[in-house]
Amino acid sequence: MAEAKTVHSPLLTYFSMLSLLTLCPPFVILLWYTMVHADGSIAQTFDYLRQHGLQGFLDIWPRPTAVAWKIIFVYAAFEAALQLLLPGKTVKGPISPAGNQPVYKANGMAAYFVTLITYLGLWWFGIFNPTIVYDHLGEIYSALILGSFIFCIFLYIKGHLAPSSTDSGSTGNIIIDFYWGMELYPRIGQNFDIKVFTNCRFGMMSWAVLALTYCIKQYEQNGKVADSMLVNTILMLVYVTKFFWWEAGYWNTMDIAHDRAGFYICWGCLVWVPSIYTSPGMYLVNHPVNLGTQLALYILAAGILCIYINYDCDRQRQEFRRTNGKCLVWGKAPSKIVATYSTTSGETKNSLLLTSGWWGLSRHFHYVPEILGAFFWTVPALFNHFLPYFYVIFLTILLFDRAKRDDDRCRSKYGKYWKLYCEKVPNRIIPGGGRREMSGYENVVGGKLKLKGKALDVKAGGVKKKKKKQKQQQQQQHQDPPVSEVIESELSAGDGVGLSNEPNEEEDINDESKLGEEGKAAPYDHQLTPAERRYIEQREQIDVKRLAKTANKSHRDRIQDFNQYLANMSEHYDIPKVGPG
C-alpha cells in the first residue's frame, strides 16, 4: 500500500489537485488562443470572454480533427518504435523503496537525432510541411488533452489490476491515486517503460520538434527568421540536447525514481510540456523582434552558459555517485556525508550526500541556472506582453515546490543525517541565504602549544604508574616506544595529527589482508608469546595507518566526524537522570 502522507496540508493538497485537474486543460486552450489569435494580449482575450461568456469560451475551444489525431498517432508510434528498436547501453536505475531496480536502454540521444533529421528531411524534400502542425496546433492540443486524460485512466486501472512491480499500491483515495499515480515503474511487456516514453520520448522530444516548427513557420510566413526567433530556437534545442545527452542521469531524479505515473507526471509531459514549455516560441511566430547582432549574441552566450552550468551540476553529482565518492570535485576530493537509511523491507543501506562543488552552494543549486536559462530563451520576446513569461514563472514555482518536496522526502528518509547535511549546506536553492560554511582551517589557532606550570615528566613509555606488576611494566615499555616514535615524528613534522573516533576506521581494522605486509615489528622481550607479538605488531600497524589517515584531514573534518560518531550513539540522546535510581 502506498502512503497517503502528503507534503502540504490535506486541505491545500486537495485544493491544488482539484484545481490542476479542472483548470489546466482550459488554460492550455486559452494560452494557445491568446498567442495565435489574440496578438498575445491577455486583455484582449479577457474582453472577448467578458462579452461572450461561457459560450464564447466553448466557441474558441477547437474540436479534435482527423488530421490532429493522425499527426499525434504517427508521432507517438514513431517515437515508441525508436525507443524499442534503436540500440543503446543498458543502464540500471536507482533501487526503489521496495527493493526493485529498473533496467533501461539508453538510446535517447540516437532517437533525438533520428527524430530531428527525419523531421527536417521531410520538410526539405517536400514530403511533409511542418507548418501543418502549427496550423492545426489548437486541434492537436485539444486531442492531446482528451487522449492523455484517457491514458491516465488506463494507468489507474492498470495499477489496480496489473501492476508491473511491487512499487505500486493505492492510498484508498481515488483522487490521490489518479492524480499522483499508482505505479512507480509501469511497463508494457518487459522492455517498454511508460514513464520514459511519456516524459522523454514524447514530452521532451515534442519540445524540440515544436521549436523547429515555430522557426520554420516564421520563415515561410515572413521569408526570413528574426534573430529573436533564432536565439529562442537555438537555446531550446541546446537545452533539449543537453537533456538527452544526460538522459540516463534523469532516470535518477524525482520525476522517475519517486513520482508515480499519474495525471501529475504523465498528463503534464504529454500536454503541458508541448504547450506551455514551448510558448515563448509560439509567441514569436507572429511577433518577430529584431534584437541586433550584439544583443542577440549576449543573450545567446548567457543562455548557453546557464545551460552548461545546469548540465555540470548534474554531471558532478552523477560522477560522484558512479565512483562512490572517489572522484575529484573542482580539483579536490569531495566533501560528503555517509547517510544510513532503511528500505520498506527493513534492509539497511548507505547513501552518500555530496556537500562540495556546486552542491556545496545550495542543496538544489542546479535549479538556479535552469530558471535563468528559461529566462534567456524567453527574453528575446522583450516585454511588450506578459504571457510569454508565464513559463518562467511557472517553472520557478514548480522547482521551488519540488525542492521542498525533495527536502521533506530526504528528511523522512535520512533523519539525523539529513539534519547534519542541512547544517553543512544550509541554503535550499539560492546560495548565500543561510549561514556561511567555514573552511576547514578557519577557526584553527596556529603556533606551538604552550602549557602553564611545570611540564609533566613523561617518558617515551608514557606516564609511569605504580602498583603494576613487573610483567605488565615490561610489556608496556616494549610495546609503546614504536607508536610514540611515530607520534613524535608526526608532531615534529608540523602535521598536528589528532586522534578521532571515525566510523570508517573499521574498514582498515577489518582489512586483515593489508596487515602484516608493510614491515615487521621491532624485536620484543623473549617473555612474550608468539600470539602477543602478533597482536602488538598489528596494533602498531593499525596506529600508523590511523595516524596517516587523520593527517590528511582538517580540524573541521575531524570535528565533523566526531559529531557524526556521537550522533550514531543511541545513549547520546538519552534523557539524563536527575535523581537516584
Secondary structure, DSSP 8 states (H G I E B T S, - for coil): ------SS-HHHHHHHHHHHHHHHHHHHHHHHHHHHHSTT-HHHHHHHHHHHHHHHHHHHS----HHHHHHHHHHHHHHHHHHHHS--EEEE----TTS---EEEE-HHHHHHHHHHHHHHHHHTTS--THHHHHTHHHHHHHHHHHHHHHHHHHHHHHHH--SSSSB---S-HHHHHHH-SBSS-EETTTEEHHIIIIIIIIIHHHHHHHHHHHHHHHHHHSS--HHHHHHHHHHHHHHHHHHHTHHHHTTSHHHHTS-SSIIIIIIIIIIIIIIITHHHHHHHHS-----HHHHHHHHHHHHHHHHHHHHHHHHHHHHHHTTT-S-BTTB---EEEEEEE-TTS-EEEEEEE-SGGGGT-TTTTHHHHHHHHHHHHGGGTTS-SGGGHHHHHHHHHHHHHHHHHHHHHHHHHTHHHHHHHHHS--SSSTTSS-----TTTT---S----SSS----BTTBS--SS--HHHHHHHHHHHHHHHHHHHHHHHTT--------TTHHHHHH-GGGTTSS-------TTS-HHHHHHHHHHHHHHHHHHHHHHTS-HHHHHHHHHHHHHT-GGGGS----S--
